[in-house]
Amino acid sequence: MRLIGLAVVLALGLVLAPLTAEGQQAGVPRVGYLGNSSASLEVDLLDAFRQGLREFGYTEGQNIIIEYRWAEGRYDRFPDLLGDLVRLKVDAIVTAGTPGALAAKRATKTIPIVMAVAGDAVGTELVDSLAHPGGNVTGSTTIVQELEGKRLELLKEVVPRLSRVAMLSNPTNPLNPIILKQTQLAARTLRLRLEPIVEVKGVSELERAFATISKVHPDALIMIADRFLLAERTRIVEFAEKRRLPTMYPYSEMVKDGGLMSYSPSYPDLFRRAAKYIDKILKGAKPGDLPVEQPTKFELVINLKTAKALGLSIPQSILLRADQVIE
């Protein structure tokens, strides 16, 4: 009986040995994931990231551990959430959006940071250059300068009598001044008036922003890419629907929730590609030596049901270019 008892103890020891004091497997890499909103709102991005990891042989919970931290749309939570990840000594941190990437860079100079997506990575000083990032940050950056003009151009094709376009933005996003400048330049080229330009720093300011836009009676609305505004997509889409405002969004999720149209990089594709950086870093590569990539896949998504409700007829030329048409 004593021999059996000893065997049981030894077996338990073998099972428990790989676990740390925090109940996690020793020797298994841990990656921090800084989410801007919540898991329920970022399902497509999470699925794409996990798919990318599987392509490189990683299965969550088996040979890699993901430490998730969710900001719930509040950028002021980033320092505390990142502080947790730094204390855990994760092997790398994945971020989405410029504010999250900048907050991560401020939080640590040693832990590798992978931008699943960020705006102008060079202009916001996240990296020294795309080819030679330097420091501890790498990943993917969007081509903001080209995107804003394209969004206005598509919106004008769908709304022929377009003259005045309202814009919704978040001034706390470091990328905001860059996008604003590019959008204004594009508006002048297309002979459009960009007014009102409404800034929203937090949830409490949304209703005021809606009232300001309603008072001016613009012909359409354009939203600047920002993860806080994405987290509030239900309220924004409902407002545009109520005011019968044709709106160009920077995220396809908002079109799937009832918005008119979106044009953007394929964010799931960028999150899937983030796994490639994680794999290289875990195998010893330095983030500063890994070139920053730009998106190669863009998506135009149109909601025909919403267009019909707005009394708009989507040109056939636009429908043929659409990657997804929601009916």
C-alpha positions as CSV (number, residue, x, y, z in Angstrom):
1,M,0.0,0.0,0.0
2,R,2.9,2.3,0.8
3,L,4.4,1.7,-2.6
4,I,1.0,2.5,-4.3
5,G,0.8,5.7,-2.2
6,L,4.3,6.7,-3.2
7,A,3.5,6.1,-6.9
8,V,0.4,8.3,-6.6
9,V,2.5,11.1,-5.0
10,L,5.2,10.8,-7.8
11,A,2.5,10.9,-10.5
12,L,0.9,14.0,-9.0
13,G,4.4,15.6,-8.8
14,L,4.9,15.0,-12.5
15,V,1.5,16.6,-13.3
16,L,2.0,19.6,-11.1
17,A,5.7,20.2,-11.9
18,P,5.0,22.2,-15.1
19,L,2.8,24.7,-13.2
20,T,4.1,27.9,-11.7
21,A,2.8,29.5,-8.5
22,E,0.2,31.3,-10.6
23,G,-1.1,28.0,-12.0
24,Q,0.5,28.4,-15.4
25,Q,2.8,26.1,-17.3
26,A,6.5,26.7,-16.7
27,G,8.5,27.2,-19.8
28,V,5.5,27.9,-21.9
29,P,5.7,31.4,-23.5
30,R,3.2,34.0,-22.4
31,V,1.9,36.8,-24.6
32,G,0.0,39.8,-23.4
33,Y,-3.0,40.9,-25.5
34,L,-4.1,44.5,-24.9
35,G,-7.7,44.8,-26.2
36,N,-9.3,48.1,-26.7
37,S,-12.9,47.2,-26.0
38,S,-14.1,43.7,-24.8
39,A,-13.8,40.1,-25.9
40,S,-17.4,40.1,-27.2
41,L,-16.7,43.1,-29.5
42,E,-13.4,41.8,-30.9
43,V,-14.3,38.2,-31.7
44,D,-13.2,38.4,-35.4
45,L,-9.9,39.9,-34.4
46,L,-9.2,37.3,-31.7
47,D,-10.2,34.4,-34.0
48,A,-7.8,35.7,-36.7
49,F,-5.0,36.1,-34.2
50,R,-5.5,32.6,-32.8
51,Q,-5.7,31.2,-36.4
52,G,-2.4,32.9,-37.2
53,L,-0.8,31.3,-34.1
54,R,-2.1,27.9,-35.1
55,E,-0.5,28.3,-38.5
56,F,2.9,28.6,-36.7
57,G,2.2,25.6,-34.4
58,Y,0.9,27.4,-31.3
59,T,-2.3,26.2,-29.5
60,E,-3.6,28.5,-26.8
61,G,-3.5,26.8,-23.4
62,Q,-1.1,24.1,-24.5
63,N,2.2,25.5,-25.8
64,I,1.3,29.2,-25.5
65,I,-0.5,31.3,-22.9
66,I,-2.4,34.5,-23.8
67,E,-2.9,37.1,-21.0
68,Y,-5.9,39.2,-22.0
69,R,-6.4,42.7,-20.7
70,W,-9.5,44.7,-21.9
71,A,-9.8,48.5,-21.7
72,E,-13.6,48.5,-22.4
73,G,-13.2,51.5,-24.6
74,R,-11.3,53.6,-22.0
75,Y,-7.7,54.6,-23.0
76,D,-7.0,55.9,-19.5
77,R,-7.0,52.2,-18.4
78,F,-4.0,51.4,-20.6
79,P,-1.3,52.2,-18.0
80,D,-2.8,49.9,-15.3
81,L,-3.5,47.1,-17.7
82,L,0.0,47.3,-19.2
83,G,1.4,47.5,-15.7
84,D,-0.1,44.0,-15.0
85,L,1.4,42.6,-18.2
86,V,4.8,44.0,-17.3
87,R,4.7,42.6,-13.8
88,L,3.8,39.2,-15.3
89,K,7.0,39.5,-17.5
90,V,5.2,38.4,-20.6
91,D,7.4,37.5,-23.6
92,A,5.6,40.0,-25.9
93,I,2.7,42.3,-26.0
94,V,0.2,42.6,-28.8
95,T,-1.6,45.9,-29.3
96,A,-4.3,47.3,-31.6
97,G,-4.4,51.0,-32.5
98,T,-1.9,53.8,-32.0
99,P,-3.0,54.8,-28.5
100,G,-2.5,51.3,-27.2
101,A,0.9,50.9,-29.0
102,L,2.2,54.2,-27.6
103,A,1.0,53.3,-24.1
104,A,2.8,50.0,-24.3
105,K,6.0,51.7,-25.5
106,R,5.8,54.0,-22.5
107,A,5.2,51.1,-20.2
108,T,8.3,49.1,-21.2
109,K,11.5,49.5,-23.2
110,T,12.4,45.8,-23.0
111,I,9.4,43.6,-23.7
112,P,8.8,43.2,-27.4
113,I,5.6,45.0,-28.7
114,V,3.8,43.8,-31.8
115,M,1.3,46.3,-33.3
116,A,-1.4,44.2,-34.8
117,V,-2.4,47.5,-36.3
118,A,-1.4,51.2,-35.8
119,G,-1.8,54.3,-37.9
120,D,1.2,56.3,-38.9
121,A,3.9,54.3,-37.0
122,V,6.7,56.6,-38.1
123,G,4.8,59.9,-37.8
124,T,3.8,59.1,-34.2
125,E,7.3,58.0,-33.4
126,L,6.4,54.4,-32.6
127,V,9.3,53.3,-34.8
128,D,12.3,55.0,-36.4
129,S,11.4,53.7,-39.9
130,L,9.3,51.0,-41.5
131,A,12.4,49.1,-42.7
132,H,14.4,49.5,-39.5
133,P,12.0,50.0,-36.6
134,G,14.7,50.0,-33.9
135,G,13.7,49.8,-30.2
136,N,11.2,47.2,-29.0
137,V,8.2,47.9,-31.4
138,T,7.3,46.3,-34.7
139,G,4.2,45.0,-36.5
140,S,1.8,46.5,-39.0
141,T,0.8,50.1,-39.8
142,T,-2.1,51.4,-41.9
143,I,-1.7,53.8,-44.8
144,V,-3.7,56.6,-43.4
145,Q,-2.8,59.2,-46.0
146,E,-4.3,57.1,-48.8
147,L,-7.3,55.9,-46.9
148,E,-9.0,59.1,-46.0
149,G,-9.3,60.4,-49.5
150,K,-10.6,57.1,-50.8
151,R,-13.3,57.0,-48.1
152,L,-14.5,60.5,-49.1
153,E,-14.3,59.6,-52.8
154,L,-16.5,56.5,-52.3
155,L,-19.0,58.4,-50.2
156,K,-19.3,61.1,-52.9
157,E,-20.0,58.4,-55.5
158,V,-22.8,56.9,-53.4
159,V,-24.3,60.3,-52.4
160,P,-24.1,62.3,-55.7
161,R,-25.3,65.6,-54.2
162,L,-22.8,65.5,-51.4
163,S,-21.7,68.9,-50.3
164,R,-21.3,69.1,-46.5
165,V,-19.8,66.2,-44.5
166,A,-19.7,66.0,-40.8
167,M,-16.8,64.3,-39.1
168,L,-16.6,62.4,-35.8
169,S,-13.2,62.0,-34.2
170,N,-11.4,61.4,-30.9
171,P,-8.9,64.1,-30.1
172,T,-7.1,62.0,-27.4
173,N,-5.9,59.7,-30.2
174,P,-2.4,60.8,-31.1
175,L,-3.1,59.9,-34.7
176,N,-6.1,62.3,-34.9
177,P,-4.2,65.5,-36.1
178,I,-2.6,63.5,-39.0
179,I,-5.9,62.0,-40.1
180,L,-7.7,65.3,-39.8
181,K,-5.1,67.1,-42.0
182,Q,-5.4,64.4,-44.7
183,T,-9.2,64.4,-44.6
184,Q,-9.3,68.1,-45.0
185,L,-6.9,68.0,-48.0
186,A,-9.1,65.3,-49.6
187,A,-12.3,67.3,-48.9
188,R,-10.8,70.4,-50.7
189,T,-9.8,68.3,-53.7
190,L,-13.3,66.8,-53.9
191,R,-14.9,70.3,-53.3
192,L,-16.6,69.2,-50.1
193,R,-17.1,71.1,-46.9
194,L,-15.9,69.3,-43.8
195,E,-18.3,70.6,-41.1
196,P,-18.9,70.2,-38.4
197,I,-15.8,68.5,-37.1
198,V,-17.0,67.1,-33.8
199,E,-14.6,65.7,-31.2
200,V,-15.5,63.1,-28.6
201,K,-13.2,62.3,-25.8
202,G,-15.4,59.9,-23.8
203,V,-18.8,58.3,-23.6
204,S,-20.4,61.2,-21.8
205,E,-19.7,63.5,-24.8
206,L,-21.5,61.4,-27.4
207,E,-24.9,62.9,-27.0
208,R,-23.5,66.4,-27.2
209,A,-21.7,65.4,-30.4
210,F,-24.9,64.0,-31.9
211,A,-26.7,67.2,-31.0
212,T,-24.0,69.3,-32.7
213,I,-24.1,67.3,-35.9
214,S,-28.0,67.3,-36.0
215,K,-28.1,71.1,-35.7
216,V,-25.9,71.6,-38.8
217,H,-27.9,69.1,-41.0
218,P,-24.9,67.7,-43.0
219,D,-25.4,65.6,-46.1
220,A,-23.4,62.7,-44.7
221,L,-21.0,61.7,-41.9
222,I,-17.5,60.3,-41.8
223,M,-15.9,58.7,-38.8
224,I,-12.2,58.7,-38.1
225,A,-10.7,55.3,-37.2
226,D,-10.5,55.1,-33.4
227,R,-11.0,52.0,-31.2
228,F,-12.9,53.9,-28.5
229,L,-15.4,55.0,-31.2
230,L,-15.6,51.4,-32.4
231,A,-16.5,50.3,-28.9
232,E,-19.4,52.7,-29.0
233,R,-20.5,51.6,-32.5
234,T,-24.1,50.7,-31.5
235,R,-24.9,54.2,-30.4
236,I,-23.2,55.8,-33.4
237,V,-24.9,53.6,-36.0
238,E,-28.3,54.1,-34.3
239,F,-27.7,57.9,-34.4
240,A,-26.8,57.9,-38.1
241,E,-29.9,55.7,-38.8
242,K,-32.2,58.0,-36.8
243,R,-30.9,61.1,-38.5
244,R,-30.9,59.4,-42.0
245,L,-27.2,60.2,-42.4
246,P,-25.3,58.3,-45.0
247,T,-22.1,57.4,-43.2
248,M,-18.7,56.1,-44.2
249,Y,-17.1,54.0,-41.4
250,P,-13.5,52.9,-41.0
251,Y,-14.6,49.5,-39.6
252,S,-16.7,46.8,-41.3
253,E,-18.2,45.8,-38.0
254,M,-20.2,49.0,-38.0
255,V,-21.7,48.2,-41.4
256,K,-22.6,44.7,-40.2
257,D,-24.4,46.4,-37.3
258,G,-26.5,48.5,-39.7
259,G,-24.1,51.2,-41.0
260,L,-24.1,52.2,-44.7
261,M,-20.6,51.5,-45.8
262,S,-16.9,51.0,-44.8
263,Y,-13.6,51.0,-46.5
264,S,-10.6,49.8,-44.5
265,P,-7.6,47.5,-44.4
266,S,-8.7,43.9,-43.6
267,Y,-8.2,44.0,-39.8
268,P,-8.6,40.3,-39.4
269,D,-5.8,39.8,-41.9
270,L,-3.5,42.2,-39.9
271,F,-4.3,40.4,-36.7
272,R,-3.5,37.0,-38.3
273,R,-0.2,38.4,-39.5
274,A,0.6,39.6,-36.0
275,A,1.2,35.9,-35.1
276,K,4.1,35.8,-37.5
277,Y,5.9,38.5,-35.5
278,I,5.1,36.7,-32.3
279,D,6.6,33.5,-33.7
280,K,9.8,35.2,-34.8
281,I,10.2,37.0,-31.5
282,L,9.7,33.8,-29.5
283,K,12.4,32.2,-31.6
284,G,14.9,34.9,-30.7
285,A,14.4,37.7,-33.3
286,K,14.6,41.3,-32.0
287,P,11.6,43.5,-32.8
288,G,13.8,46.4,-33.9
289,D,15.2,44.2,-36.7
290,L,11.8,43.1,-38.0
291,P,10.5,45.5,-40.7
292,V,7.0,47.0,-40.2
293,E,4.5,45.9,-42.8
294,Q,1.7,47.8,-44.5
295,P,-1.7,46.2,-45.3
296,T,-2.0,44.4,-48.6
297,K,-5.7,43.7,-48.4
298,F,-8.4,46.3,-48.3
299,E,-12.2,45.8,-47.9
300,L,-15.2,47.7,-49.1
301,V,-18.4,46.6,-47.3
302,I,-21.8,47.9,-48.2
303,N,-25.2,47.4,-46.5
304,L,-27.9,47.5,-49.2
305,K,-30.7,47.3,-46.7
306,T,-29.4,50.5,-45.1
307,A,-29.0,52.1,-48.5
308,K,-32.6,51.4,-49.4
309,A,-33.8,52.8,-46.1
310,L,-31.9,56.0,-46.9
311,G,-33.3,56.2,-50.4
312,L,-29.9,55.6,-52.0
313,S,-29.2,53.6,-55.1
314,I,-25.7,52.2,-55.0
315,P,-24.0,52.5,-58.4
316,Q,-23.2,49.2,-60.1
317,S,-19.5,50.3,-60.3
318,I,-19.4,50.4,-56.5
319,L,-21.2,47.1,-56.1
320,L,-18.7,45.4,-58.4
321,R,-15.8,46.7,-56.3
322,A,-17.4,45.7,-53.0
323,D,-15.8,42.8,-51.1
324,Q,-19.0,42.2,-49.2
325,V,-22.6,43.3,-49.8
326,I,-25.0,42.9,-46.9
327,E,-28.6,42.5,-48.1
